[in-house]
Amino acid sequence: MPEHVLMSEIEIIADGGRRRRWTATEKLRIVEETLDDRSSISVVARRNGVAPNLLYRWRRLMLEGGSVAVAEDDDVTSNKIVRHLEDRIRELERQLGRKTLEAEILREGPGQVTVKKTDLARAVAAEGRFPVKVVAEILCVARSNLIVRLNGRTPPRRRYHKAQDARVVPLITALVSARPTYGYRRITAILNRQLRSEGLAPVNHKRVYRIMQTHNLLLAQKYSERPQHVHDGKVIVMRSNLRWCSDGFEFTCWNGDIVRGACLIDAHDREIIAWRAVVNAGISGSEIRDIMLEAVERRFGAYRAPSVIEMLSDNGSPYIAKDTQIFARQLGLKPCVTPVKSPQSNGISEAFVKTLKRDYVQVTPLPDAQTGLGLIGTWIEDYNENHPHSGLKMRSPREFIAAQTAIA
């Protein structure tokens, strides 16, 4: 290349190619440098690494904003805030128009308050002043239903039923007659148990409820205020033979005889392991000790439990007697008593006593004590074999034990 050819200076900027973000403080500092008469915009831009045209724009916006603020004697608002306010105004205008349309549609409806919403929507849409979609959205009704009503093709409403109901109705009626204190949940569990034994498909509990409601077989709903007792513990355990619960029960026969008894129930599988009953007398510590021994023999086939089992009971004298406490420890049981005035702490036993009276005692003729004593064993066996329990997924205690054994 000839020596007389001059080369211009070339500035190479290596900033990684990323766009730099300038803060408001930095912009203000750089613009203030351009206000000095001794420095030009290009020199200041080169010194701070800013494009001259960008710095010129910053300087113009700053000077124009200041002049506007001085002329109007007010603060200057940015274009971003102005655009946001304009969007907000448009949204409010849209909502105001919608509310105005809603008010106008509601004024078009009948003046009666008791008119159904679907009938009101049909009356307004039939006039043709408003679109069907708008009327359906404002009155919150289904557009498809509104169109059907406008076209006059509304199908007659009737109770839902299935063709297979005729086969299930006599089975449900027989179960309700045999167990009049059972609700639709327990009736469903027993019905499905019977259907599975015959190789048939089970029935949904909602279908059983509908059938029982149609034939007036549902139980009357009762509500009772429960006393508020503080109970923070947990009686239920995670496997069998960890905690047994015991409580007493009594009922009066028709001739005035009083039958009193006590039972022992597992806190996990809910099986009644052992029980004792007497007539016109109280349960003594001897009967409680016999219940303990029988329960250990039935569960383990020995005279002592292989591991310590908690035995939960109330503060009755047969349970807190010294002989009963010593005998329980000899069998490998750990006696535990509930707090005073806290029946919820022994809720499993309390629930069984309530079930015994409701599902068996109150629906069975009991002319004398001998009849009652002869039926207690049948009742407890039926409870263990057939009574569905909500805590066991509507299975009986024996079914639950069999399922746990199969899994293990």
N, C-alpha and C positions, 0 to 999 in steps of 0.2 A: 504494500500500500504506500502511495507517495507520502512524504513527510509533511507536505503543506496541507494535507487534509486533516482538519481538527475533529477530535472526538468529543461529543457532549457527555457530561457526567450522567451516569445511570445509577439510580438508587434501588437497591434490592431490599425488599421488606420480607422477612421470614417470620411470620407470626403464627404459623401453624394452620392458616386458612380458616380460623374460626372468627366469627363476627364478635367484635368486642362490645360489651355492654357498659355504657357510661351512666354513672349515677347522677342524680340531680346536683349534688355538691360539686362533682367534677365538671359538669357542664357549666355551672355558674362560674367556677374559677377560671375556666378557659375563656369564656365569653368576656369576663372582666379584664383579661389580659388584652383583648382586642380593643377595648375602650381607651387604652393608652395610645396617644397619637404617635408615639415613637415606634410602635410595632404594627406591621401590616397583618392582615388576616392570613396570608400565605405563610408568613414567618411563624406566626403563633401556631398555625395548624401543623407545620412541619416539626416544630419543637415539641408538640404534644402528641404527634402521631395520629392526627385527625385529618380527614379529607377536607380541603378548603371549602368546597361547596356545602358540606355538612355543617361546618363551623359558621359559614355565612347564614345558613338557615336558622341555626340556634340564635345567632345574634339578631336576626330580623324578628323572630318570634318574641324574643325578650323585649325588644324595643317597642314592637307593636302592642304587646300585652300591657306594657307599662303605660303607653299613651292612652289605650282604651280605659284602663283603670282610672287614670287621672281625669279623662274626659267625662266618664260616667260617675266618678266619685264612688266606686264600688269595687268589690273583689272581682277578679277575673276567673272564670270557670273554664276548664279544659273541654275540648270537643268530645272526649271520651265520656265525661260526666253528662254532657248535653245529650249525647246519643242514648245513654242509659236512661235518662229521664224521659226522652221521647218514646223509647220502647215501653217504659212503665205506663206512660199515658195511654198508648195504644192498647195495652193489656187491660187497663181499667175501663177504657171505652168499650172494649169487647165484652167484658163482664157486665157492665152496666146495660148494654144492649140485650144480653142474654136474660138478665133479671127482669128487664122491662117486658121481654117476650113472655117469660114465665108468668108474670103478673097478668098480662093480657090473656094468656091461655086459661089461667085459673078463673078469671072473671067471666070467661065464656061458659064455664061449667055451671051445673045446677047449683042453687043456693043451699041444698040440703047437705048437712055434714055427714049423714049416715050413708051416702052413696058410695059404692065401692069404687076403688081407684080405676079398675079396668073399665067399668061402665062410664065413668067420667071421661076417660081417655077416648072411648069410642064416640061419645057424644060430641066432644070437641073436634076429633078428626073427621067426623061425618060432615061437618059444616064446610070443610075444604079450605078454610082460611090459612091453615098452617100445615106444613108437611108432616106426614105420619112419623117420620124419624124424629123430628123435633119434639112432637107431642109425646112419643114414647120415652125419649131421653129425659124430658123435663118432669114427667109424672112417674118415671122409674117403673115402667111396665115393659113387658117383652113385645118387641115390634112384631114378631111372628104371630103372637096371640092377638095383638091389636088388628092385624091384617085379616086374620081369620074371622074375627068378630065383625069387621066391616063388610066382609064378603058374605056374611050370614051362613057360614058353614061350621059353626061351633058344635062339636060333637057333644052329645048328652053325657053328663058326668055320672058315673056309677062307681060303686065300691070295687076296688081291685080284688081279683081272685084268680086262682089257678085251677086248672082242670084236675090236678092231683089232690086238691084239698079234700075231696070226698073220701079219699082213702085214709087221710090223716085224722079227720074230725072224730070218728068213733074211738080211735086210739087215745086222743087227747081227752075226750070225755070220760073214758074209763079211768085214765090216770088221775084226773081231777076228782072223780068220785072216790077213788081209793085214797088219795092224799089231798084232802080239801084245804089244807093250810099251805100248800106249795104255790109259789108264784110261777110266772111263765118261764123264768130262767131255770128253775129246778125241774119243772115239767119238761122243758126242752132237753135237759141232760138225761133224764130217765127215758124219754121217748127215743132219743138218738141211741142210747144204749140198747134199747129193744130192737130198733131198726137194724143196727149193726149186727146183732146176733142172728137176724134173719137174712143177712146179706144184702140189705137195702141201703140206699143213700140216706145220709142224715138230713135233717131239716134245719133251716136257719131259725134262730130265736125270734127274729122279726116276723117271720111267717107264723110261728106259733102264737106270738102276741096278737097278730091280726085276727087269727082264727078264734082265739079265746075272747077277744074283744067283740067279735061279731056274734058269738054265741053266749055272751054275758058270763064268761067263766073266769074273769080276772078277779083278783082279790081287791077288796075295798082298801083304798089308800088311807093309812092312819099316820098321824103326826103327833109326837109327844116331845115335850121339852126335856132335854136331858140335863141333869145337874152338871155343873162345871167343876170337875175334879182335876187337879193338876197331876199329870202322869207323863213323865219324860222318859221312862224306861221302855224296853222292848222285850215282850214276852216270847215272841216267836224266835226259834233258833233255826240254824241252817241244815241240820240233819237230825235224824231220829236218835233217841236215847241220850240226849244231852240235857233235857229238862222235862220233867213230868209235873203236871198240875193236878191239884186235887181240890174238891169242894163238895159241900153237902147239898142235898135237895130234899124237899118234902112236898106231899100233896095229900089232899083229904078225899076219902072215898064217900060214896053216897050215904052210907050208914054212920058217918062221923068218925070212922077209924082214920088215924093219921099214919102215913107211911113215910119214914125218914130214911135217907140213904146217903152214901158217899161214893165217889168214883175217882178213878185215876186216869188221866188222859195225857197222851204225848203231845208236846208243844209244837212238833213239826208235822207229823202225819195225821194228827187229830184222832187217833184210834183210842177207844175206851179199852184200856188194858184189863182193869179189874174193877169190881164194885161190890158193895154190901148194902143191905136194906133191913130195917127192923120195923115193927108195928107198935105204935103207941109208946115209944121209948126214944131216947136220944142215942146218937151214934157215940159209942165209947172209944177210948183209945185202943181197946183190943181189936175192934173192927178195923180201925185204921191200920194197925200193924198187920192184920191179916191181908188187907188190900196190898200193902207194900210187898209182903212175901209172895203173894200170888202174882203180882206184876213182874217181879224179878224172875220167878220161875218160868212164866210164860215167855218172856222176852229172851232169856239167856239159857234156860234149862239148867240153872244152877241156883245156889243159895246166896250168891253174892254177885253184884254187877262187876264186869271186867274193868270198868273205869267209873270214876265218880259221876253221879247223875244228880243234878239239882232237883229237889222236890219242893215245888212252890205251893203254898197254901195260905189261908188266912190265919188269923190269930185265935182260932177256936181252941177250946181246951183240949180236945182229943189230939190236936196237932202239936201243941206246945208242951204237952205232958213230958215229964222227964223220961219215962219209960219209952215213949214213942221216939224221942230224940236219940236215945242210946240205940234202940233197935234199928233206926234208919241208918245210923253210921255203921252198924255191924253188917248191914246189907250192901254197903257201898253207896248209900244215898246221902246227899247233903241237904238237910232241912233248911228251907228259906221261907220267910213269912212276909206278907205284904204290909205296907204302911197302914196305919189306922185310918179308917174312912176312905179307903182308896180301892174300890172293887175293880177299877180298870187294871190294876196291877196283876190281877188274876183273871183277866178278861176271857181267856180261852175256856176255863172251867165255867165261868159265869154264862158265856154264850151257849155252852152245851146244856146247862140247866134250863135256860130259856127255850132252847130247841126241844128239849124233852117235854116240857110242859105244853108248848104250843102245838107241836106236831104229833104228839102221842097221848098225853094225859087228857087234854081238853077235848079230844075227838073220839075217845074210847069210853064205853060204859064201864064204870067201876062201882059195882054194887057193894063190895066189901073189900077188906084188906087182903084176903087170900087171893082174890082175883087180881088185885094190883101187884102183889108179890110175884104171881105167876107170869105176869106180862112184862115185868121190867127186863128180864133177860131177853125176851123176844124183841122188845123195843131197842135195846142196846145192840143186839145182833143186826137188826135192820139198819140201824144208824151206821154201823161199821161197814156193812156190805153195800147198802143202796143209797144212803143219804148224800146227795151232791153238796159239796162244800165250795163256797166261792174262793176261799184261800187255797184250794187245791185244784183250781181251774175246772170247777164243777165236776170233780170226780169224788167218789166215796173214799174213805180212808183206806179200805182194803185195795181198791183199784190203784190208789196213789202208791201204796207200799209195793204192789206188784210191779208197777211201772219203774219205781226206783230200783228194785231188785234186778229188773231186766237190763236197765242201763248199766248198773254196776257190774 
